[in-house]
Amino acid sequence: MPDLVRSEKSAGVAVITIDHAPANALNDAVVAAVSRAIKQAAADKAVKGIVLAGSGRTFAVSAEGGSTKLGDLVRLVDDCQKPIVAAIGGACMGAGLELALACHYRVAGMVASLGLPDIKLGLLPAAGGTQRLPRLVGAQVALDMIVQGNALKADQAMQAGLVDEVTKSDVVEAAAACARRSVGDGAALPLASQRVDKFGKGKTEPNVFAEYRKSIARRQRGFEAPFQALDLLEAAASASFAKGLAAESKVAAKAAASTQSKAQRYIAFAERESARIPDVPPDTPTKEIKTAAVIGAGTMGGGIAMCFANAGIPVTVIDADKEGLDRGLARVKSNYDFSVKSGRFTEADVEKRMSLFTPSTDIKDIATADVIVEAVFEDINLKKDIFGKIDAYAKPDAILGTNSSGLDIDVIAQATKRPESVIGIHFFAPANVMRLLENVRATKTGKVAIATTMKLGRTLGKMPVLAGLCPGFIGNRILRVYFGQCDKIMWEGAYPDEIDKAIFDFGFAQGPYSVRDQSGLDIGYQARKAQGGSNERRFLLSDKLCDMGRRGQKTGAGFYRYEKGDRTPIPDPDVNKMIDDLSKDLGITRRKISQDEIIERIIYPMINEGAKITEEGIALRASDVDVTYIHGYGFPRYRGGLMFYADTVGPKKVYEVMKRLEKEEGEAMAPAKLLEKFAKSGGTFTGQ
């Protein structure tokens, strides 16, 4: 086994280099090796100062699962009587920064980045990070770094007081020079643990914590760790360093053992795993995407085109109608202008992106595109017609994608002479915002097309998941169960606001009825009306509301009513009366339905459908269902996704509820075989 640490001496300075590829993760073995090297250097009379450095592009980062010995190492550094300087040449994250914080000085290279991202896994710094960091940088910067996990670049760290020097030269040589200067000036060694000038009683703005808590309340709703960190920092502002360390140890241990942290660690792994396609080897050749074309300049097509432009890829936007094309590009420009107002982009950023758009009304202009995404509305005959034209004009090795949200891609591919190049590339609305990219493999989709679109997803800043072919694929197939169960519960006794509250309290940003109002209740309404109306229960209320001119937020009324200029949904007694009457017409006796029952009857059937999708191979693994629902449908991340949540409550409990629903609602609620298997064997979907 190679050495984990290298030690060298030069002109009175011991340089201890962590050498644990690929990222210098501080596991127990590495921490023990660093501790031995520091003790040897501290005992060596010829050594006057010590430099801690990392090999490669990182200083050090947290190890998966952490280190039980990190606290001992940090105390060893803190207590050392010889100056220790951290030479931070690259990434210095988590445990790596906690180690650097204990050093007497920190010297950073120009490309260094420093952060405590533990919160993103539901964890808290556990080796003094919550105590040393605010003493160096003050409460506000520490809150951003610990509560939100924001990292600082070298110049930002210098400005905040986190590092003592930023160098353009060799960072180890600069750190060694710093150590020698420290020995030469004979001053007491500075300890972050003893600083009181930026943090502590009388040094912290009185309202900073209350204001910060208010600022994150909506964005971090439901998460435990950010508020635990905030409470810890607030308490530390008036406590001694020793008391703060004790509190940190207790709270960090509680966070690490929580279901929320397990869920967030699991989903971080699942996100990486989604890139692995068992029958598509990592060395499968991919098509280099230098140019793109999007067919359809509507809201979806424009958003997709923005994804390419944001990634620096020139994109041709094609629409049959010149007016529609102009409207689409105007909408794109409006979206970019909003980003300028919000501070996300500069005017120069927008100008650069807009320069990458080429508008056209001639489909022949797809001829040079490496990837073509069709984004017209969901009409199989229209898509077949377009793909026939794409086949005629696209270059031979182009990837041909459809943004269909649930149609049969095999039928679409049959319109071409190259079905191996046809694949579903399903963006989610708004396409320029939502991270999920559901790539859909049709029967004849080739491995090059799959590998290329999965890689393309990462290039566009998306979270790509590969799905198999079935109506609705992974996401929308489960969504149909979701909306169907919501409506069943509504007819039986719960009103829209009660269902929305249950879903909101579970952790979704919005409930199903406020979402429908936001999208517009008239989607598909005119088509159904032209065909004489629909007798399907799922359209009974929405079509009746549309007949009355209540089409959602845009008309000021839908399932809810809305005050002018305000999107807050207000429950409407008139709508509830309509629901009562329709329930009676359907022969249903309404009853009070509890919030717990609402959640069970909505979420458990979704889990059951996810189990079916997994056992059918539509999802390659249960975790892909979870990645899909977190990034595409707003499932709360701290619950880990549908299948992880199933493991949390227990497959046996979900199975028992589904058996009951099967008796009450029929065969559609029959438990999946995979669910039944785990319920009886004690197994789990996610291995948790």
C-alpha positions as CSV (number, residue, x, y, z in Angstrom):
1,M,0.0,0.0,0.0
2,P,1.5,3.4,-1.0
3,D,2.4,5.9,1.7
4,L,-0.5,8.2,2.5
5,V,1.7,11.1,3.6
6,R,5.1,12.3,2.3
7,S,7.4,14.3,4.6
8,E,10.4,16.5,3.5
9,K,12.6,19.0,5.3
10,S,13.9,22.2,3.7
11,A,15.7,25.0,5.5
12,G,14.1,24.3,8.9
13,V,10.6,23.7,7.5
14,A,8.9,20.2,7.4
15,V,6.6,19.9,4.4
16,I,3.9,17.2,5.1
17,T,2.0,16.4,1.9
18,I,-1.2,14.3,2.0
19,D,-0.9,11.9,-0.9
20,H,-4.2,10.0,-1.1
21,A,-5.5,10.0,-4.7
22,P,-7.8,11.1,-6.1
23,A,-9.0,13.8,-3.6
24,N,-6.9,13.4,-0.4
25,A,-10.0,12.3,1.5
26,L,-9.3,12.4,5.2
27,N,-10.3,8.9,6.3
28,D,-9.0,7.3,9.6
29,A,-5.8,6.0,7.9
30,V,-4.9,9.3,6.3
31,V,-5.6,11.2,9.5
32,A,-3.4,8.8,11.5
33,A,-0.6,9.2,9.0
34,V,-0.8,13.0,9.2
35,S,-0.9,12.9,13.0
36,R,2.3,10.8,13.1
37,A,4.1,13.1,10.7
38,I,3.2,16.2,12.7
39,K,4.3,14.6,16.0
40,Q,7.6,13.7,14.4
41,A,8.1,17.2,13.0
42,A,7.1,18.7,16.4
43,A,9.7,16.6,18.1
44,D,12.5,17.3,15.6
45,K,14.7,20.1,16.9
46,A,15.9,20.9,13.4
47,V,12.3,21.7,12.4
48,K,11.2,25.3,13.2
49,G,7.9,25.3,11.2
50,I,5.6,22.9,9.5
51,V,3.7,23.2,6.2
52,L,0.6,21.0,5.5
53,A,-0.1,20.5,1.8
54,G,-2.1,18.2,-0.5
55,S,-0.9,16.5,-3.6
56,G,-2.6,17.0,-6.9
57,R,-5.4,19.5,-7.3
58,T,-6.8,19.3,-3.7
59,F,-5.6,20.2,-0.3
60,A,-8.0,17.7,1.4
61,V,-11.7,16.9,1.6
62,S,-14.0,14.8,3.8
63,A,-13.9,11.1,3.5
64,E,-17.1,9.2,2.8
65,G,-18.4,8.2,6.3
66,G,-16.0,10.7,7.9
67,S,-13.2,10.0,10.3
68,T,-13.4,9.1,13.9
69,K,-9.9,10.6,14.5
70,L,-10.2,14.0,12.8
71,G,-11.0,15.8,16.1
72,D,-7.8,14.4,17.6
73,L,-5.8,15.6,14.7
74,V,-7.3,19.1,14.8
75,R,-6.5,19.4,18.5
76,L,-3.0,18.2,17.8
77,V,-2.6,21.0,15.2
78,D,-4.2,23.6,17.5
79,D,-1.8,22.7,20.4
80,C,1.4,22.5,18.3
81,Q,4.0,25.0,19.6
82,K,5.6,25.3,16.1
83,P,3.9,27.3,13.4
84,I,1.8,25.2,11.1
85,V,0.8,26.7,7.7
86,A,-1.8,25.2,5.4
87,A,-0.7,25.4,1.8
88,I,-4.1,25.4,0.0
89,G,-3.4,24.9,-3.7
90,G,-6.9,23.7,-4.8
91,A,-10.1,22.4,-3.2
92,C,-10.2,22.6,0.6
93,M,-13.6,21.2,1.6
94,G,-15.3,19.8,4.6
95,A,-12.8,18.1,6.9
96,G,-10.0,19.6,4.8
97,L,-11.1,23.1,5.8
98,E,-11.6,22.1,9.4
99,L,-8.0,20.9,9.4
100,A,-6.8,24.1,7.7
101,L,-8.8,26.2,10.2
102,A,-6.8,24.8,13.1
103,C,-3.5,25.7,11.4
104,H,-1.9,29.0,12.5
105,Y,-1.8,30.4,9.0
106,R,-3.4,29.6,5.6
107,V,-1.8,30.4,2.3
108,A,-4.0,29.9,-0.8
109,G,-3.2,29.5,-4.5
110,M,-5.1,31.5,-7.1
111,V,-7.4,28.5,-8.0
112,A,-8.1,27.5,-4.4
113,S,-11.7,27.0,-3.2
114,L,-12.7,26.7,0.5
115,G,-16.0,25.4,1.9
116,L,-17.9,23.4,4.4
117,P,-20.5,21.7,2.1
118,D,-21.5,19.2,4.8
119,I,-25.0,20.7,5.0
120,K,-25.8,19.4,1.5
121,L,-25.6,15.8,2.9
122,G,-27.6,16.7,6.0
123,L,-24.4,16.8,8.0
124,L,-22.7,19.5,10.1
125,P,-19.0,20.2,10.6
126,A,-17.9,18.0,13.6
127,A,-14.2,19.0,14.2
128,G,-14.6,22.6,15.3
129,G,-15.7,24.1,11.9
130,T,-18.7,25.8,13.4
131,Q,-16.5,27.4,16.1
132,R,-13.3,28.4,14.3
133,L,-14.8,29.7,11.0
134,P,-17.0,32.4,12.5
135,R,-14.1,33.6,14.7
136,L,-12.1,34.2,11.5
137,V,-14.7,35.5,9.1
138,G,-17.6,36.8,11.3
139,A,-21.2,35.6,11.6
140,Q,-22.6,36.5,8.1
141,V,-19.9,34.8,6.0
142,A,-19.9,31.8,8.4
143,L,-23.7,31.5,8.0
144,D,-23.4,31.4,4.2
145,M,-20.7,28.9,4.3
146,I,-22.1,26.5,7.0
147,V,-25.9,26.9,6.7
148,Q,-26.0,27.0,2.9
149,G,-22.7,25.2,2.1
150,N,-21.4,28.1,-0.1
151,A,-17.7,27.9,-1.0
152,L,-15.3,30.8,-1.3
153,K,-12.7,31.4,-4.0
154,A,-9.2,32.4,-3.0
155,D,-9.7,36.2,-3.4
156,Q,-13.1,36.0,-1.5
157,A,-11.4,34.0,1.3
158,M,-8.7,36.6,1.6
159,Q,-11.2,39.4,1.7
160,A,-13.2,37.5,4.4
161,G,-10.2,36.8,6.5
162,L,-10.2,33.1,6.0
163,V,-6.8,33.0,4.5
164,D,-3.7,35.1,5.3
165,E,-2.2,35.2,1.8
166,V,-3.1,34.5,-1.8
167,T,-0.1,33.7,-4.0
168,K,0.5,33.5,-7.7
169,S,3.7,31.5,-7.1
170,D,4.1,28.0,-5.8
171,V,1.8,27.7,-2.8
172,V,4.0,25.3,-0.9
173,E,7.0,27.6,-1.2
174,A,4.9,30.6,-0.2
175,A,3.6,28.7,2.9
176,A,7.2,27.7,3.8
177,A,8.2,31.3,3.6
178,C,5.2,32.2,5.8
179,A,6.3,29.7,8.4
180,R,9.9,31.0,8.4
181,R,8.6,34.6,8.9
182,S,6.5,33.5,11.8
183,V,9.5,31.9,13.5
184,G,11.6,35.0,12.8
185,D,9.2,37.5,14.3
186,G,8.8,35.6,17.6
187,A,5.2,36.6,18.1
188,A,2.7,34.3,19.7
189,L,1.1,31.9,17.3
190,P,-2.4,33.0,16.2
191,L,-5.2,30.5,17.0
192,A,-8.6,30.8,15.4
193,S,-10.1,29.3,18.6
194,Q,-8.9,32.3,20.6
195,R,-10.1,35.0,18.2
196,V,-12.8,37.3,19.6
197,D,-12.6,40.4,17.4
198,K,-15.1,39.2,14.7
199,F,-17.4,36.9,16.6
200,G,-18.8,36.5,20.1
201,K,-20.5,38.6,22.7
202,G,-20.7,42.2,21.6
203,K,-19.1,41.5,18.2
204,T,-22.1,40.0,16.4
205,E,-25.0,42.1,15.0
206,P,-28.0,41.6,17.3
207,N,-30.5,40.6,14.6
208,V,-28.2,38.7,12.2
209,F,-29.4,35.3,13.3
210,A,-33.2,36.1,13.3
211,E,-32.9,37.8,9.9
212,Y,-31.0,34.9,8.5
213,R,-33.5,32.4,9.8
214,K,-36.2,34.4,8.1
215,S,-34.3,34.5,4.8
216,I,-33.9,30.8,4.5
217,A,-37.3,29.8,5.9
218,R,-39.0,29.1,2.6
219,R,-36.0,27.7,0.7
220,Q,-34.9,25.3,3.4
221,R,-38.4,24.4,4.6
222,G,-38.5,20.8,5.9
223,F,-34.7,20.4,6.2
224,E,-33.4,19.9,9.7
225,A,-29.6,20.5,9.4
226,P,-29.6,24.1,8.2
227,F,-31.6,25.2,11.2
228,Q,-29.5,23.1,13.5
229,A,-26.4,24.8,12.2
230,L,-28.0,28.2,12.6
231,D,-29.0,27.5,16.2
232,L,-25.5,26.2,16.9
233,L,-23.9,29.3,15.5
234,E,-26.3,31.6,17.4
235,A,-25.5,29.8,20.7
236,A,-21.8,29.9,19.9
237,A,-21.9,33.7,19.6
238,S,-22.3,34.0,23.4
239,A,-20.5,30.8,24.5
240,S,-16.9,29.9,25.2
241,F,-15.0,28.0,22.5
242,A,-15.0,24.9,24.7
243,K,-18.8,25.0,25.2
244,G,-19.3,25.6,21.5
245,L,-17.2,22.5,20.7
246,A,-19.2,20.4,23.0
247,A,-22.5,21.6,21.5
248,E,-21.2,21.1,18.0
249,S,-20.2,17.5,18.8
250,K,-23.6,16.7,20.2
251,V,-25.6,18.4,17.4
252,A,-23.4,17.0,14.6
253,A,-23.8,13.5,15.9
254,K,-27.5,13.9,16.0
255,A,-27.5,15.2,12.4
256,A,-25.3,12.3,11.1
257,A,-27.7,9.7,12.6
258,S,-30.8,11.3,11.2
259,T,-33.0,9.8,8.5
260,Q,-32.7,13.1,6.6
261,S,-28.9,12.8,6.4
262,K,-29.1,9.2,5.3
263,A,-31.6,10.2,2.6
264,Q,-29.4,13.1,1.3
265,R,-26.3,10.9,1.3
266,Y,-28.2,8.2,-0.5
267,I,-29.5,10.6,-3.2
268,A,-26.1,12.0,-3.7
269,F,-24.9,8.5,-4.5
270,A,-28.0,7.8,-6.6
271,E,-27.2,10.9,-8.7
272,R,-23.8,9.5,-9.6
273,E,-25.1,6.1,-10.2
274,S,-27.7,7.3,-12.7
275,A,-24.9,7.9,-15.2
276,R,-24.0,4.1,-15.2
277,I,-25.8,2.2,-17.9
278,P,-25.0,-1.5,-17.5
279,D,-25.1,-2.4,-21.2
280,V,-23.5,0.8,-22.4
281,P,-19.8,0.6,-21.4
282,P,-18.1,3.8,-20.2
283,D,-15.8,3.7,-23.3
284,T,-18.7,3.8,-25.8
285,P,-17.8,6.4,-28.4
286,T,-19.9,9.6,-28.2
287,K,-20.9,12.2,-30.8
288,E,-19.3,15.6,-30.1
289,I,-22.1,18.1,-29.9
290,K,-20.9,21.4,-31.4
291,T,-24.2,22.6,-32.8
292,A,-27.9,21.9,-32.0
293,A,-31.3,22.5,-33.6
294,V,-34.6,22.8,-31.8
295,I,-37.9,22.3,-33.8
296,G,-40.7,24.3,-32.2
297,A,-40.4,27.8,-30.8
298,G,-43.0,27.5,-28.2
299,T,-42.4,27.8,-24.4
300,M,-40.8,24.4,-24.3
301,G,-38.8,24.8,-27.4
302,G,-37.5,28.2,-26.4
303,G,-36.5,26.9,-23.0
304,I,-34.7,23.9,-24.5
305,A,-32.8,26.2,-26.9
306,M,-31.8,28.3,-23.9
307,C,-30.2,25.2,-22.3
308,F,-27.9,24.8,-25.4
309,A,-27.1,28.5,-25.5
310,N,-26.3,28.6,-21.7
311,A,-23.8,25.8,-22.4
312,G,-22.2,27.8,-25.2
313,I,-23.6,25.6,-28.0
314,P,-24.9,27.4,-31.1
315,V,-28.6,26.5,-31.6
316,T,-30.9,26.9,-34.6
317,V,-34.5,27.4,-33.6
318,I,-37.0,26.4,-36.3
319,D,-40.7,27.1,-36.4
320,A,-43.1,26.8,-39.4
321,D,-44.7,30.2,-38.5
322,K,-42.6,33.4,-38.6
323,E,-44.9,35.1,-36.0
324,G,-44.5,32.1,-33.7
325,L,-40.8,32.1,-34.1
326,D,-40.6,35.9,-33.3
327,R,-42.8,35.3,-30.2
328,G,-40.6,32.5,-29.1
329,L,-37.4,34.4,-29.3
330,A,-39.0,37.4,-27.6
331,R,-39.9,35.1,-24.8
332,V,-36.3,33.8,-24.6
333,K,-35.0,37.4,-24.5
334,S,-37.6,38.3,-21.7
335,N,-36.4,35.3,-19.7
336,Y,-32.8,36.4,-20.0
337,D,-33.7,40.0,-19.1
338,F,-35.3,38.7,-15.9
339,S,-32.0,36.9,-15.1
340,V,-30.2,40.3,-15.5
341,K,-32.7,42.0,-13.1
342,S,-32.2,39.2,-10.6
343,G,-28.4,39.6,-10.8
344,R,-27.8,36.1,-12.2
345,F,-26.6,37.3,-15.6
346,T,-25.0,40.5,-16.9
347,E,-26.1,42.3,-20.1
348,A,-22.9,40.9,-21.7
349,D,-23.9,37.4,-20.7
350,V,-27.3,37.8,-22.3
351,E,-25.7,39.3,-25.5
352,K,-23.3,36.4,-25.8
353,R,-26.1,33.8,-25.4
354,M,-28.5,35.5,-27.8
355,S,-25.7,35.6,-30.4
356,L,-25.8,31.8,-30.4
357,F,-29.4,31.7,-31.6
358,T,-30.2,31.3,-35.3
359,P,-33.9,31.6,-36.1
360,S,-35.4,29.9,-39.1
361,T,-38.6,28.8,-40.7
362,D,-36.9,26.3,-43.0
363,I,-36.5,22.8,-41.6
364,K,-33.6,22.2,-44.0
365,D,-31.5,24.4,-41.7
366,I,-31.1,21.4,-39.4
367,A,-28.5,20.1,-41.9
368,T,-25.4,21.0,-39.8
369,A,-26.8,20.2,-36.3
370,D,-25.1,17.5,-34.3
371,V,-28.3,17.0,-32.2
372,I,-31.8,17.9,-33.1
373,V,-34.6,18.1,-30.5
374,E,-38.2,18.1,-31.7
375,A,-40.4,20.1,-29.3
376,V,-43.8,20.4,-30.8
377,F,-47.0,19.5,-29.0
378,E,-48.0,16.0,-28.2
379,D,-49.5,14.7,-31.4
380,I,-48.0,11.4,-32.7
381,N,-49.0,12.1,-36.3
382,L,-47.4,15.5,-36.3
383,K,-44.2,14.1,-34.7
384,K,-44.0,11.3,-37.3
385,D,-44.4,13.9,-40.1
386,I,-41.6,16.0,-38.6
387,F,-39.3,13.1,-38.1
388,G,-39.7,12.1,-41.7
389,K,-38.4,15.5,-42.7
390,I,-35.7,15.4,-40.1
391,D,-34.5,12.1,-41.6
392,A,-34.4,13.7,-45.0
393,Y,-32.3,16.7,-44.0
394,A,-30.2,15.8,-40.9
395,K,-26.6,14.7,-41.4
396,P,-26.0,11.0,-41.2
397,D,-24.5,10.9,-37.7
398,A,-26.8,13.4,-36.0
399,I,-28.7,12.5,-32.8
400,L,-32.4,12.7,-33.4
401,G,-34.3,13.5,-30.2
402,T,-38.0,14.0,-29.3
403,N,-39.1,15.9,-26.3
404,S,-42.2,13.8,-26.0
405,S,-43.5,13.4,-22.5
406,G,-45.0,10.0,-23.0
407,L,-45.7,9.0,-26.6
408,D,-44.4,5.8,-28.3
409,I,-41.0,6.7,-29.5
410,D,-40.8,3.4,-31.6
411,V,-43.7,4.8,-33.7
412,I,-41.8,8.1,-34.1
413,A,-38.6,6.3,-35.0
414,Q,-40.3,4.3,-37.7
415,A,-40.7,7.5,-39.7
416,T,-36.9,7.5,-40.2
417,K,-34.5,5.1,-41.9
418,R,-32.2,5.4,-38.8
419,P,-34.1,4.3,-35.7
420,E,-30.8,3.7,-33.9
421,S,-30.3,7.5,-33.9
422,V,-33.7,8.3,-32.4
423,I,-34.0,8.8,-28.6
424,G,-36.3,10.6,-26.2
425,I,-34.7,13.7,-24.8
426,H,-37.4,14.8,-22.4
427,F,-36.9,18.2,-20.8
428,F,-39.1,19.4,-17.9
429,A,-40.8,22.8,-17.8
430,P,-39.4,25.3,-17.5
431,A,-36.7,23.6,-19.5
432,N,-34.1,26.3,-18.7
433,V,-34.6,25.9,-15.0
434,M,-35.5,22.2,-14.2
435,R,-32.5,19.9,-13.8
436,L,-34.0,16.6,-14.8
437,L,-33.4,15.2,-18.3
438,E,-35.3,12.0,-18.9
439,N,-33.5,10.3,-21.8
440,V,-35.7,7.5,-23.2
441,R,-34.4,4.4,-24.9
442,A,-36.6,3.1,-27.7
443,T,-36.4,-0.5,-28.9
444,K,-33.8,0.3,-31.6
445,T,-32.0,3.2,-30.0
446,G,-28.2,2.6,-30.4
447,K,-25.6,2.7,-27.7
448,V,-23.9,5.8,-29.3
449,A,-27.1,7.7,-29.1
450,I,-27.6,6.7,-25.4
451,A,-24.0,7.5,-24.4
452,T,-24.1,10.8,-26.2
453,T,-27.4,12.0,-24.7
454,M,-26.4,11.0,-21.2
455,K,-23.1,13.0,-21.7
456,L,-25.1,15.9,-23.2
457,G,-27.3,16.1,-20.1
458,R,-24.2,16.8,-18.0
459,T,-22.9,19.3,-20.5
460,L,-26.2,21.2,-20.2
461,G,-26.0,21.2,-16.4
462,K,-28.9,18.6,-16.2
463,M,-29.3,15.5,-14.2
464,P,-29.8,12.8,-16.9
465,V,-31.7,9.6,-16.2
466,L,-32.2,6.8,-18.7
467,A,-35.7,5.4,-19.0
468,G,-37.2,2.6,-20.9
469,L,-40.2,2.9,-23.2
470,C,-43.8,2.8,-21.9
471,P,-46.6,5.4,-21.7
472,G,-45.3,8.2,-19.6
473,F,-41.8,6.7,-19.2
474,I,-40.8,7.0,-15.5
475,G,-42.0,10.4,-14.4
476,N,-45.3,10.9,-16.0
477,R,-46.4,7.3,-15.6
478,I,-46.2,7.8,-11.8
479,L,-47.7,11.3,-12.1
480,R,-50.9,9.8,-13.6
481,V,-51.2,7.7,-10.4
482,Y,-50.6,10.8,-8.3
483,F,-53.3,12.9,-9.9
484,G,-55.7,10.0,-10.1
485,Q,-55.4,9.3,-6.4
486,C,-55.8,13.0,-5.6
487,D,-59.1,13.1,-7.5
488,K,-60.4,9.9,-5.8
489,I,-59.7,11.4,-2.4
490,M,-61.4,14.7,-3.5
491,W,-64.6,12.9,-4.5
492,E,-64.6,10.9,-1.3
493,G,-64.4,13.8,1.1
494,A,-61.2,16.0,1.0
495,Y,-61.4,19.4,-0.6
496,P,-58.6,20.8,-2.8
497,D,-57.1,22.9,-0.1
498,E,-57.0,20.0,2.3
499,I,-55.2,17.8,-0.2
500,D,-52.8,20.6,-1.2
501,K,-52.0,21.2,2.5
502,A,-51.2,17.5,3.1
503,I,-48.9,17.4,0.1
504,F,-47.2,20.7,1.0
505,D,-46.7,19.6,4.6
506,F,-45.2,16.4,3.3
507,G,-42.5,18.5,1.6
508,F,-43.6,19.3,-1.9
509,A,-43.4,23.0,-2.9
510,Q,-47.1,22.9,-4.1
511,G,-50.1,20.7,-4.0
512,P,-51.8,19.2,-7.1
513,Y,-54.6,21.7,-7.3
514,S,-52.6,24.9,-7.0
515,V,-50.2,23.4,-9.6
516,R,-53.1,22.8,-12.0
517,D,-54.4,26.3,-11.5
518,Q,-50.9,27.6,-12.2
519,S,-50.6,25.5,-15.4
520,G,-54.1,26.3,-16.6
521,L,-57.2,24.1,-16.4
522,D,-57.9,24.5,-20.1
523,I,-55.0,22.3,-21.2
524,G,-56.9,19.8,-23.5
525,Y,-60.2,21.4,-22.6
526,Q,-61.0,22.7,-26.1
527,A,-60.1,19.3,-27.7
528,R,-62.4,17.4,-25.3
529,K,-65.2,20.0,-25.9
530,A,-64.8,19.6,-29.7
531,Q,-65.3,15.8,-29.3
532,G,-68.5,16.3,-27.2
533,G,-66.9,16.5,-23.8
534,S,-65.4,13.9,-21.6
535,N,-67.2,11.7,-19.0
536,E,-63.9,10.7,-17.3
537,R,-63.9,11.6,-13.6
538,R,-60.6,13.3,-13.8
539,F,-62.0,16.0,-16.1
540,L,-65.5,16.4,-14.5
541,L,-64.6,19.3,-12.2
542,S,-61.9,21.0,-14.3
543,D,-64.1,21.0,-17.5
544,K,-67.1,22.4,-15.5
545,L,-64.8,25.1,-14.1
546,C,-63.6,25.9,-17.6
547,D,-67.2,26.2,-18.8
548,M,-67.6,28.9,-16.2
549,G,-64.5,30.7,-17.4
550,R,-62.5,29.6,-14.4
551,R,-59.3,28.4,-16.0
552,G,-56.8,29.0,-13.3
553,Q,-54.6,31.8,-12.1
554,K,-54.7,33.5,-15.5
555,T,-58.4,34.1,-15.2
556,G,-58.3,34.8,-11.4
557,A,-60.2,31.6,-10.6
558,G,-59.9,27.9,-11.0
559,F,-60.0,25.3,-8.2
560,Y,-59.2,28.4,-6.1
561,R,-59.9,32.1,-6.5
562,Y,-57.2,34.7,-6.6
563,E,-57.0,38.4,-5.7
564,K,-55.8,40.7,-8.5
565,G,-52.0,40.7,-8.7
566,D,-51.7,38.0,-6.1
567,R,-51.0,34.3,-6.8
568,T,-52.0,33.1,-3.3
569,P,-54.7,30.5,-3.7
570,I,-57.9,31.2,-1.7
571,P,-60.2,28.2,-1.0
572,D,-63.6,28.9,-2.6
573,P,-66.8,27.6,-0.9
574,D,-68.6,27.7,-4.3
575,V,-66.1,25.1,-5.7
576,N,-66.4,23.0,-2.6
577,K,-70.2,23.0,-3.1
578,M,-69.7,21.9,-6.7
579,I,-67.5,19.0,-5.5
580,D,-70.2,18.0,-2.9
581,D,-72.8,18.0,-5.7
582,L,-70.7,16.0,-8.2
583,S,-69.8,13.5,-5.5
584,K,-73.5,13.0,-4.9
585,D,-74.1,12.6,-8.6
586,L,-71.4,9.9,-8.7
587,G,-73.1,8.1,-5.8
588,I,-70.3,8.7,-3.4
589,T,-71.0,9.5,0.3
590,R,-68.4,12.0,1.4
591,R,-66.5,11.6,4.7
592,K,-63.8,13.3,6.6
593,I,-60.3,12.2,5.5
594,S,-57.3,12.7,7.7
595,Q,-54.0,14.2,6.5
596,D,-52.2,10.9,7.3
597,E,-54.7,9.0,5.1
598,I,-54.3,11.5,2.3
599,I,-50.6,10.9,2.3
600,E,-50.8,7.2,2.4
601,R,-53.4,7.0,-0.4
602,I,-51.4,9.3,-2.7
603,I,-47.7,8.5,-1.9
604,Y,-48.0,4.7,-1.4
605,P,-49.6,4.1,-4.9
606,M,-46.9,6.2,-6.4
607,I,-44.3,4.0,-4.6
608,N,-46.2,0.9,-5.9
609,E,-46.0,2.3,-9.5
610,G,-42.3,3.0,-9.0
611,A,-41.8,-0.7,-7.9
612,K,-43.6,-1.8,-11.1
613,I,-41.4,0.5,-13.2
614,T,-38.3,-1.0,-11.6
615,E,-39.3,-4.6,-11.9
616,E,-40.2,-4.0,-15.6
617,G,-36.8,-2.5,-16.3
618,I,-38.3,0.8,-17.3
619,A,-36.0,2.3,-14.6
620,L,-32.6,0.6,-14.5
621,R,-32.7,0.8,-10.7
622,A,-35.0,2.0,-7.9
623,S,-32.7,4.9,-7.3
624,D,-33.3,6.2,-10.8
625,V,-37.0,6.6,-9.8
626,D,-35.8,8.7,-6.9
627,V,-33.5,10.9,-8.9
628,T,-36.4,11.4,-11.4
629,Y,-38.9,12.5,-8.8
630,I,-36.6,14.7,-6.8
631,H,-35.2,16.6,-9.9
632,G,-38.3,16.6,-12.1
633,Y,-41.4,16.6,-9.8
634,G,-40.3,18.3,-6.6
635,F,-40.3,15.3,-4.2
636,P,-38.6,16.5,-1.0
637,R,-34.9,15.7,-1.2
638,Y,-34.7,15.2,2.6
639,R,-37.0,12.2,2.1
640,G,-34.6,10.6,-0.4
641,G,-37.2,10.0,-3.1
642,L,-40.2,7.6,-3.4
643,M,-38.3,4.3,-3.1
644,F,-36.1,5.5,-0.3
645,Y,-39.2,6.8,1.5
646,A,-40.7,3.3,1.0
647,D,-37.7,1.8,2.8
648,T,-38.1,4.4,5.6
649,V,-41.7,3.5,6.4
650,G,-41.1,-0.1,5.5
651,P,-42.1,-2.1,2.4
652,K,-44.3,-4.2,4.6
653,K,-46.5,-1.3,5.6
654,V,-46.7,0.0,2.0
655,Y,-47.7,-3.5,0.9
656,E,-50.4,-3.8,3.5
657,V,-51.9,-0.4,2.5
658,M,-51.8,-1.4,-1.2
659,K,-53.6,-4.7,-0.4
660,R,-56.4,-2.7,1.3
661,L,-56.6,-0.3,-1.6
662,E,-56.8,-3.2,-4.0
663,K,-59.9,-4.4,-2.2
664,E,-61.4,-0.9,-2.1
665,E,-60.4,0.4,-5.5
666,G,-59.8,-2.5,-7.7
667,E,-57.0,-4.2,-9.7
668,A,-55.2,-1.0,-10.5
669,M,-54.0,-0.8,-6.9
670,A,-52.7,-4.4,-6.8
671,P,-49.3,-4.5,-5.1
672,A,-46.3,-4.8,-7.4
673,K,-44.5,-8.2,-7.3
674,L,-41.3,-6.4,-6.2
675,L,-43.1,-4.7,-3.3
676,E,-44.7,-8.0,-2.2
677,K,-41.2,-9.7,-2.4
678,F,-39.6,-7.1,-0.1
679,A,-42.6,-7.0,2.2
680,K,-42.3,-10.7,2.8
681,S,-38.5,-11.0,2.8
682,G,-37.7,-7.9,4.8
683,G,-35.7,-6.6,1.8
684,T,-35.5,-3.0,0.7
685,F,-35.6,-1.1,-2.6
686,T,-32.4,0.9,-2.0
687,G,-30.3,-1.3,0.2
688,Q,-30.8,1.0,3.2
